Amino acid sequence: MFSAIQLNLMAQQFFPIPVDTTSAWRILREYNDESCVYHYNSIYYVDGTVIHNGKKYYKIYEEGHYSTSDVNPMFPCSGGSYDYSGVFRGAIRTENRKTYQFINGYAYLLMDFTLNVGDTMYSYLTQEGKIIESIDSVLVGNEYRKRFNFQNSSFGYCNWMIEGIGHERGLFETMDYPFESWSDFFCYGENGIPIFGDENCDITVGKIEKKSLINDIKIYPNPAYNNITINLSEPSAKIKSYSITDIYGKSLINKNANLNKNILTINIKKYESGIYLLSITTNDNKTFVRKIIKK
């Protein structure tokens, strides 16, 4: 049985956000205050509606797992970890190919899918603006949806937005480079099935994943002057390979050998001060991407 949103979608030949009431997103958020890193391994899901100025918005809630990790193990965090559910993140609607969020009594433009190549999008998520460099389509499930590709601004932090899904860094998360904060969009799905992103991603609402996607890995010190250490807290987990790139995607280190180590120290002394991306692959072929700061 089609929902009202699906019927509207068929008439417009356009994919709104949300596509239907089973839409769900898996998003990892973190905040680094240089003492602790605070992790939120989240599932966003639709549950109910609210009317504002005569317009229907679909309420988005969040459930997931919260945890902390140490920036420096000599000063451990005290936040602990816990599961959470039923956290209201705001209401959302799409009208005339524009997606809005309603929260705290105000409505904000999130994404604008009416734009053409060369146009600049200003919204609640991008104060600096995102220029549309190209528009193409990507396969989502068994159908194609329009993708808007941004010029390489804000350190290339957010590169696209897709009809019916959101953007590369999430749904409500900033498109501008956040420095202390970070977010990763893992997958989008409908009817409990991932149809875009990581096909093994779990978006089952009501089944909170007990362990954070990055709870098993510690990187310290971060920021660092000379060396960073990778420590896998799970004894059976081993580092298979790792790479470091700058924020523009240039490869600086790429160790593809089967390292088979639980703890690894990397010398970054020769690199300029700035922000880099560390990608780690474990022996069970899980890949973790973390931000590191070279002082």
Contacts in CASP RR format, 6 or more apart in sequence:
PFRMAT RR
TARGET T0000
AUTHOR 0000-0000-0000
METHOD contacts of the structure
MODEL  1
MFSAIQLNLMAQQFFPIPVDTTSAWRILREYNDESCVYHYNSIYYVDGTV
IHNGKKYYKIYEEGHYSTSDVNPMFPCSGGSYDYSGVFRGAIRTENRKTY
QFINGYAYLLMDFTLNVGDTMYSYLTQEGKIIESIDSVLVGNEYRKRFNF
QNSSFGYCNWMIEGIGHERGLFETMDYPFESWSDFFCYGENGIPIFGDEN
CDITVGKIEKKSLINDIKIYPNPAYNNITINLSEPSAKIKSYSITDIYGK
SLINKNANLNKNILTINIKKYESGIYLLSITTNDNKTFVRKIIKK
2 10 0 8 1.000
3 20 0 8 1.000
3 21 0 8 1.000
5 16 0 8 1.000
5 18 0 8 1.000
5 19 0 8 1.000
5 20 0 8 1.000
5 21 0 8 1.000
5 58 0 8 1.000
6 19 0 8 1.000
6 20 0 8 1.000
8 16 0 8 1.000
9 15 0 8 1.000
9 16 0 8 1.000
9 19 0 8 1.000
9 20 0 8 1.000
14 97 0 8 1.000
14 113 0 8 1.000
14 163 0 8 1.000
15 145 0 8 1.000
15 146 0 8 1.000
15 163 0 8 1.000
15 164 0 8 1.000
15 165 0 8 1.000
16 93 0 8 1.000
16 94 0 8 1.000
16 99 0 8 1.000
16 163 0 8 1.000
16 164 0 8 1.000
17 23 0 8 1.000
17 92 0 8 1.000
17 94 0 8 1.000
17 99 0 8 1.000
17 111 0 8 1.000
17 163 0 8 1.000
17 164 0 8 1.000
17 165 0 8 1.000
17 166 0 8 1.000
17 171 0 8 1.000
18 46 0 8 1.000
18 58 0 8 1.000
18 92 0 8 1.000
18 164 0 8 1.000
19 164 0 8 1.000
19 190 0 8 1.000
20 190 0 8 1.000
21 46 0 8 1.000
21 48 0 8 1.000
21 58 0 8 1.000
22 46 0 8 1.000
22 189 0 8 1.000
22 190 0 8 1.000
22 191 0 8 1.000
22 192 0 8 1.000
23 45 0 8 1.000
23 46 0 8 1.000
23 164 0 8 1.000
23 188 0 8 1.000
23 189 0 8 1.000
23 190 0 8 1.000
24 43 0 8 1.000
24 44 0 8 1.000
24 45 0 8 1.000
24 46 0 8 1.000
24 188 0 8 1.000
24 189 0 8 1.000
24 190 0 8 1.000
24 192 0 8 1.000
24 203 0 8 1.000
24 205 0 8 1.000
25 43 0 8 1.000
25 44 0 8 1.000
25 45 0 8 1.000
25 165 0 8 1.000
25 166 0 8 1.000
25 170 0 8 1.000
25 171 0 8 1.000
25 185 0 8 1.000
25 187 0 8 1.000
25 188 0 8 1.000
25 189 0 8 1.000
25 203 0 8 1.000
26 42 0 8 1.000
26 43 0 8 1.000
26 185 0 8 1.000
26 186 0 8 1.000
26 187 0 8 1.000
26 188 0 8 1.000
26 194 0 8 1.000
26 198 0 8 1.000
26 201 0 8 1.000
26 202 0 8 1.000
26 203 0 8 1.000
27 42 0 8 1.000
27 43 0 8 1.000
27 44 0 8 1.000
27 170 0 8 1.000
27 171 0 8 1.000
27 173 0 8 1.000
27 183 0 8 1.000
27 184 0 8 1.000
27 185 0 8 1.000
27 186 0 8 1.000
28 39 0 8 1.000
28 40 0 8 1.000
28 41 0 8 1.000
28 42 0 8 1.000
28 183 0 8 1.000
28 184 0 8 1.000
28 186 0 8 1.000
28 212 0 8 1.000
28 213 0 8 1.000
28 214 0 8 1.000
29 39 0 8 1.000
29 40 0 8 1.000
29 42 0 8 1.000
29 173 0 8 1.000
29 181 0 8 1.000
29 182 0 8 1.000
29 183 0 8 1.000
30 37 0 8 1.000
30 38 0 8 1.000
30 39 0 8 1.000
30 40 0 8 1.000
30 181 0 8 1.000
30 182 0 8 1.000
30 183 0 8 1.000
30 214 0 8 1.000
31 37 0 8 1.000
31 38 0 8 1.000
31 180 0 8 1.000
31 181 0 8 1.000
31 182 0 8 1.000
32 38 0 8 1.000
32 71 0 8 1.000
32 180 0 8 1.000
32 181 0 8 1.000
32 182 0 8 1.000
32 222 0 8 1.000
32 291 0 8 1.000
33 180 0 8 1.000
34 71 0 8 1.000
34 223 0 8 1.000
35 71 0 8 1.000
35 72 0 8 1.000
35 75 0 8 1.000
35 77 0 8 1.000
36 68 0 8 1.000
36 69 0 8 1.000
36 70 0 8 1.000
36 71 0 8 1.000
36 77 0 8 1.000
36 79 0 8 1.000
37 68 0 8 1.000
37 69 0 8 1.000
37 70 0 8 1.000
37 71 0 8 1.000
37 77 0 8 1.000
37 222 0 8 1.000
38 66 0 8 1.000
38 68 0 8 1.000
39 65 0 8 1.000
39 66 0 8 1.000
39 67 0 8 1.000
39 68 0 8 1.000
39 69 0 8 1.000
39 212 0 8 1.000
39 214 0 8 1.000
39 215 0 8 1.000
40 64 0 8 1.000
40 65 0 8 1.000
40 66 0 8 1.000
41 64 0 8 1.000
41 65 0 8 1.000
41 66 0 8 1.000
41 67 0 8 1.000
41 209 0 8 1.000
41 212 0 8 1.000
41 213 0 8 1.000
41 214 0 8 1.000
41 215 0 8 1.000
42 62 0 8 1.000
42 63 0 8 1.000
42 64 0 8 1.000
43 62 0 8 1.000
43 63 0 8 1.000
43 64 0 8 1.000
43 202 0 8 1.000
43 203 0 8 1.000
43 204 0 8 1.000
43 205 0 8 1.000
44 60 0 8 1.000
44 61 0 8 1.000
44 62 0 8 1.000
44 89 0 8 1.000
44 171 0 8 1.000
45 60 0 8 1.000
45 61 0 8 1.000
45 62 0 8 1.000
45 63 0 8 1.000
45 203 0 8 1.000
45 205 0 8 1.000
46 58 0 8 1.000
46 59 0 8 1.000
46 60 0 8 1.000
46 61 0 8 1.000
47 59 0 8 1.000
47 60 0 8 1.000
47 61 0 8 1.000
48 58 0 8 1.000
48 59 0 8 1.000
49 56 0 8 1.000
49 57 0 8 1.000
49 58 0 8 1.000
49 59 0 8 1.000
49 91 0 8 1.000
50 56 0 8 1.000
50 57 0 8 1.000
50 59 0 8 1.000
50 91 0 8 1.000
50 102 0 8 1.000
51 57 0 8 1.000
52 91 0 8 1.000
52 102 0 8 1.000
52 105 0 8 1.000
52 107 0 8 1.000
53 107 0 8 1.000
55 93 0 8 1.000
55 95 0 8 1.000
55 107 0 8 1.000
56 93 0 8 1.000
57 90 0 8 1.000
57 91 0 8 1.000
57 92 0 8 1.000
57 93 0 8 1.000
57 100 0 8 1.000
57 102 0 8 1.000
58 91 0 8 1.000
58 92 0 8 1.000
58 93 0 8 1.000
59 88 0 8 1.000
59 90 0 8 1.000
59 91 0 8 1.000
60 88 0 8 1.000
60 89 0 8 1.000
60 90 0 8 1.000
60 91 0 8 1.000
60 92 0 8 1.000
60 171 0 8 1.000
60 172 0 8 1.000
61 85 0 8 1.000
61 86 0 8 1.000
61 87 0 8 1.000
61 88 0 8 1.000
61 89 0 8 1.000
62 84 0 8 1.000
62 85 0 8 1.000
62 86 0 8 1.000
62 87 0 8 1.000
62 88 0 8 1.000
62 89 0 8 1.000
63 83 0 8 1.000
63 84 0 8 1.000
63 85 0 8 1.000
63 86 0 8 1.000
63 87 0 8 1.000
63 205 0 8 1.000
63 206 0 8 1.000
63 208 0 8 1.000
64 83 0 8 1.000
64 84 0 8 1.000
64 85 0 8 1.000
64 208 0 8 1.000
64 209 0 8 1.000
65 81 0 8 1.000
65 82 0 8 1.000
65 83 0 8 1.000
65 84 0 8 1.000
65 208 0 8 1.000
65 209 0 8 1.000
65 210 0 8 1.000
65 211 0 8 1.000
65 212 0 8 1.000
65 215 0 8 1.000
66 81 0 8 1.000
66 82 0 8 1.000
66 83 0 8 1.000
66 84 0 8 1.000
67 80 0 8 1.000
67 81 0 8 1.000
67 212 0 8 1.000
67 215 0 8 1.000
68 77 0 8 1.000
68 78 0 8 1.000
68 79 0 8 1.000
68 80 0 8 1.000
68 81 0 8 1.000
69 77 0 8 1.000
69 214 0 8 1.000
69 215 0 8 1.000
69 217 0 8 1.000
69 218 0 8 1.000
70 76 0 8 1.000
70 77 0 8 1.000
70 218 0 8 1.000
70 220 0 8 1.000
71 220 0 8 1.000
71 221 0 8 1.000
71 222 0 8 1.000
72 220 0 8 1.000
72 221 0 8 1.000
73 218 0 8 1.000
73 220 0 8 1.000
81 212 0 8 1.000
81 215 0 8 1.000
83 208 0 8 1.000
83 210 0 8 1.000
84 208 0 8 1.000
85 206 0 8 1.000
85 208 0 8 1.000
89 103 0 8 1.000
89 172 0 8 1.000
90 101 0 8 1.000
90 102 0 8 1.000
90 103 0 8 1.000
90 172 0 8 1.000
91 101 0 8 1.000
91 102 0 8 1.000
91 103 0 8 1.000
92 99 0 8 1.000
92 100 0 8 1.000
92 101 0 8 1.000
92 102 0 8 1.000
92 110 0 8 1.000
92 171 0 8 1.000
93 99 0 8 1.000
93 100 0 8 1.000
93 102 0 8 1.000
94 100 0 8 1.000
94 164 0 8 1.000
96 114 0 8 1.000
97 112 0 8 1.000
97 113 0 8 1.000
97 114 0 8 1.000
98 109 0 8 1.000
98 111 0 8 1.000
98 112 0 8 1.000
98 113 0 8 1.000
98 114 0 8 1.000
99 109 0 8 1.000
99 110 0 8 1.000
99 111 0 8 1.000
99 112 0 8 1.000
99 113 0 8 1.000
99 166 0 8 1.000
100 107 0 8 1.000
100 108 0 8 1.000
100 109 0 8 1.000
100 110 0 8 1.000
101 107 0 8 1.000
101 108 0 8 1.000
101 110 0 8 1.000
101 124 0 8 1.000
101 172 0 8 1.000
102 108 0 8 1.000
108 123 0 8 1.000
108 124 0 8 1.000
109 123 0 8 1.000
109 124 0 8 1.000
110 123 0 8 1.000
110 124 0 8 1.000
110 125 0 8 1.000
110 171 0 8 1.000
110 172 0 8 1.000
111 121 0 8 1.000
111 123 0 8 1.000
111 125 0 8 1.000
111 161 0 8 1.000
111 166 0 8 1.000
111 167 0 8 1.000
112 121 0 8 1.000
112 123 0 8 1.000
113 146 0 8 1.000
113 148 0 8 1.000
113 161 0 8 1.000
113 163 0 8 1.000
115 121 0 8 1.000
115 132 0 8 1.000
115 148 0 8 1.000
116 132 0 8 1.000
116 135 0 8 1.000
117 132 0 8 1.000
117 133 0 8 1.000
117 134 0 8 1.000
117 135 0 8 1.000
118 131 0 8 1.000
118 132 0 8 1.000
118 133 0 8 1.000
119 131 0 8 1.000
119 132 0 8 1.000
120 129 0 8 1.000
120 130 0 8 1.000
120 131 0 8 1.000
120 132 0 8 1.000
121 129 0 8 1.000
121 130 0 8 1.000
121 131 0 8 1.000
121 132 0 8 1.000
122 129 0 8 1.000
123 129 0 8 1.000
123 175 0 8 1.000
125 167 0 8 1.000
125 172 0 8 1.000
125 173 0 8 1.000
125 174 0 8 1.000
125 175 0 8 1.000
125 176 0 8 1.000
126 154 0 8 1.000
126 158 0 8 1.000
126 174 0 8 1.000
126 175 0 8 1.000
126 176 0 8 1.000
127 176 0 8 1.000
128 153 0 8 1.000
128 154 0 8 1.000
128 176 0 8 1.000
129 153 0 8 1.000
129 175 0 8 1.000
129 176 0 8 1.000
130 150 0 8 1.000
130 151 0 8 1.000
130 153 0 8 1.000
130 154 0 8 1.000
130 158 0 8 1.000
130 175 0 8 1.000
131 150 0 8 1.000
131 151 0 8 1.000
131 153 0 8 1.000
132 148 0 8 1.000
132 149 0 8 1.000
132 150 0 8 1.000
132 151 0 8 1.000
133 149 0 8 1.000
133 150 0 8 1.000
133 151 0 8 1.000
134 149 0 8 1.000
135 146 0 8 1.000
135 147 0 8 1.000
135 148 0 8 1.000
135 149 0 8 1.000
136 146 0 8 1.000
136 147 0 8 1.000
136 149 0 8 1.000
137 144 0 8 1.000
137 145 0 8 1.000
137 146 0 8 1.000
137 147 0 8 1.000
138 144 0 8 1.000
138 145 0 8 1.000
138 147 0 8 1.000
138 162 0 8 1.000
138 196 0 8 1.000
140 162 0 8 1.000
140 165 0 8 1.000
140 188 0 8 1.000
140 195 0 8 1.000
140 196 0 8 1.000
141 195 0 8 1.000
141 196 0 8 1.000
145 162 0 8 1.000
145 163 0 8 1.000
145 164 0 8 1.000
145 165 0 8 1.000
146 162 0 8 1.000
146 163 0 8 1.000
147 160 0 8 1.000
147 161 0 8 1.000
147 162 0 8 1.000
147 163 0 8 1.000
148 160 0 8 1.000
148 161 0 8 1.000
148 162 0 8 1.000
149 159 0 8 1.000
149 160 0 8 1.000
150 158 0 8 1.000
150 159 0 8 1.000
150 160 0 8 1.000
150 161 0 8 1.000
150 175 0 8 1.000
152 159 0 8 1.000
152 248 0 8 1.000
154 175 0 8 1.000
154 176 0 8 1.000
154 177 0 8 1.000
155 177 0 8 1.000
155 247 0 8 1.000
155 248 0 8 1.000
155 275 0 8 1.000
156 177 0 8 1.000
156 247 0 8 1.000
156 248 0 8 1.000
157 169 0 8 1.000
157 175 0 8 1.000
157 176 0 8 1.000
157 177 0 8 1.000
157 178 0 8 1.000
157 247 0 8 1.000
158 167 0 8 1.000
158 168 0 8 1.000
158 169 0 8 1.000
158 174 0 8 1.000
158 175 0 8 1.000
158 176 0 8 1.000
159 168 0 8 1.000
160 167 0 8 1.000
160 168 0 8 1.000
161 167 0 8 1.000
161 168 0 8 1.000
161 175 0 8 1.000
162 196 0 8 1.000
165 188 0 8 1.000
165 196 0 8 1.000
166 185 0 8 1.000
166 188 0 8 1.000
167 173 0 8 1.000
167 175 0 8 1.000
167 185 0 8 1.000
168 185 0 8 1.000
169 175 0 8 1.000
169 183 0 8 1.000
169 184 0 8 1.000
169 185 0 8 1.000
170 183 0 8 1.000
170 185 0 8 1.000
171 185 0 8 1.000
173 183 0 8 1.000
173 185 0 8 1.000
174 181 0 8 1.000
174 183 0 8 1.000
179 275 0 8 1.000
182 291 0 8 1.000
184 289 0 8 1.000
185 197 0 8 1.000
186 197 0 8 1.000
186 198 0 8 1.000
186 201 0 8 1.000
186 213 0 8 1.000
187 194 0 8 1.000
187 196 0 8 1.000
187 197 0 8 1.000
187 198 0 8 1.000
187 199 0 8 1.000
187 201 0 8 1.000
187 203 0 8 1.000
188 194 0 8 1.000
188 195 0 8 1.000
188 196 0 8 1.000
188 197 0 8 1.000
188 203 0 8 1.000
189 195 0 8 1.000
189 196 0 8 1.000
189 203 0 8 1.000
192 203 0 8 1.000
192 204 0 8 1.000
192 205 0 8 1.000
194 200 0 8 1.000
194 201 0 8 1.000
194 203 0 8 1.000
202 209 0 8 1.000
213 288 0 8 1.000
214 288 0 8 1.000
214 290 0 8 1.000
215 233 0 8 1.000
216 232 0 8 1.000
216 233 0 8 1.000
216 234 0 8 1.000
216 237 0 8 1.000
217 230 0 8 1.000
217 231 0 8 1.000
217 232 0 8 1.000
217 233 0 8 1.000
217 280 0 8 1.000
217 288 0 8 1.000
217 290 0 8 1.000
218 230 0 8 1.000
218 231 0 8 1.000
218 232 0 8 1.000
218 233 0 8 1.000
219 228 0 8 1.000
219 229 0 8 1.000
219 230 0 8 1.000
219 231 0 8 1.000
219 278 0 8 1.000
219 290 0 8 1.000
219 292 0 8 1.000
220 228 0 8 1.000
220 229 0 8 1.000
220 231 0 8 1.000
221 228 0 8 1.000
221 229 0 8 1.000
222 228 0 8 1.000
222 292 0 8 1.000
222 293 0 8 1.000
223 292 0 8 1.000
223 293 0 8 1.000
223 294 0 8 1.000
223 295 0 8 1.000
224 268 0 8 1.000
224 292 0 8 1.000
224 293 0 8 1.000
224 294 0 8 1.000
224 295 0 8 1.000
225 269 0 8 1.000
225 294 0 8 1.000
225 295 0 8 1.000
226 267 0 8 1.000
226 268 0 8 1.000
226 269 0 8 1.000
227 265 0 8 1.000
227 266 0 8 1.000
227 267 0 8 1.000
227 268 0 8 1.000
227 269 0 8 1.000
228 265 0 8 1.000
228 266 0 8 1.000
228 268 0 8 1.000
228 278 0 8 1.000
228 292 0 8 1.000
229 263 0 8 1.000
229 264 0 8 1.000
229 265 0 8 1.000
229 266 0 8 1.000
230 239 0 8 1.000
230 242 0 8 1.000
230 263 0 8 1.000
230 264 0 8 1.000
230 265 0 8 1.000
230 266 0 8 1.000
230 278 0 8 1.000
230 280 0 8 1.000
231 262 0 8 1.000
231 263 0 8 1.000
232 238 0 8 1.000
232 239 0 8 1.000
232 262 0 8 1.000
232 263 0 8 1.000
232 282 0 8 1.000
235 262 0 8 1.000
237 262 0 8 1.000
237 282 0 8 1.000
237 283 0 8 1.000
237 284 0 8 1.000
238 259 0 8 1.000
238 260 0 8 1.000
238 261 0 8 1.000
238 262 0 8 1.000
238 282 0 8 1.000
238 283 0 8 1.000
239 259 0 8 1.000
239 260 0 8 1.000
239 261 0 8 1.000
239 262 0 8 1.000
239 264 0 8 1.000
239 280 0 8 1.000
239 281 0 8 1.000
239 282 0 8 1.000
239 283 0 8 1.000
240 258 0 8 1.000
240 259 0 8 1.000
240 260 0 8 1.000
240 281 0 8 1.000
240 282 0 8 1.000
240 283 0 8 1.000
240 285 0 8 1.000
241 255 0 8 1.000
241 256 0 8 1.000
241 257 0 8 1.000
241 258 0 8 1.000
241 259 0 8 1.000
241 280 0 8 1.000
241 281 0 8 1.000
242 253 0 8 1.000
242 255 0 8 1.000
242 259 0 8 1.000
242 264 0 8 1.000
242 266 0 8 1.000
242 278 0 8 1.000
242 279 0 8 1.000
242 280 0 8 1.000
242 281 0 8 1.000
243 251 0 8 1.000
243 253 0 8 1.000
243 254 0 8 1.000
243 255 0 8 1.000
243 278 0 8 1.000
243 279 0 8 1.000
244 251 0 8 1.000
244 252 0 8 1.000
244 253 0 8 1.000
244 266 0 8 1.000
244 268 0 8 1.000
244 276 0 8 1.000
244 277 0 8 1.000
244 278 0 8 1.000
244 279 0 8 1.000
244 292 0 8 1.000
245 251 0 8 1.000
245 252 0 8 1.000
245 276 0 8 1.000
245 277 0 8 1.000
245 279 0 8 1.000
246 252 0 8 1.000
246 276 0 8 1.000
246 277 0 8 1.000
247 275 0 8 1.000
247 276 0 8 1.000
247 277 0 8 1.000
249 277 0 8 1.000
252 271 0 8 1.000
252 276 0 8 1.000
253 266 0 8 1.000
258 283 0 8 1.000
260 283 0 8 1.000
268 276 0 8 1.000
268 292 0 8 1.000
268 294 0 8 1.000
271 294 0 8 1.000
272 294 0 8 1.000
273 294 0 8 1.000
273 295 0 8 1.000
274 293 0 8 1.000
274 294 0 8 1.000
275 291 0 8 1.000
275 292 0 8 1.000
275 293 0 8 1.000
275 294 0 8 1.000
276 291 0 8 1.000
276 292 0 8 1.000
276 293 0 8 1.000
276 294 0 8 1.000
277 289 0 8 1.000
277 290 0 8 1.000
277 291 0 8 1.000
277 292 0 8 1.000
278 289 0 8 1.000
278 290 0 8 1.000
278 291 0 8 1.000
278 292 0 8 1.000
279 287 0 8 1.000
279 288 0 8 1.000
279 289 0 8 1.000
280 287 0 8 1.000
280 288 0 8 1.000
280 289 0 8 1.000
280 290 0 8 1.000
281 287 0 8 1.000
282 288 0 8 1.000
END
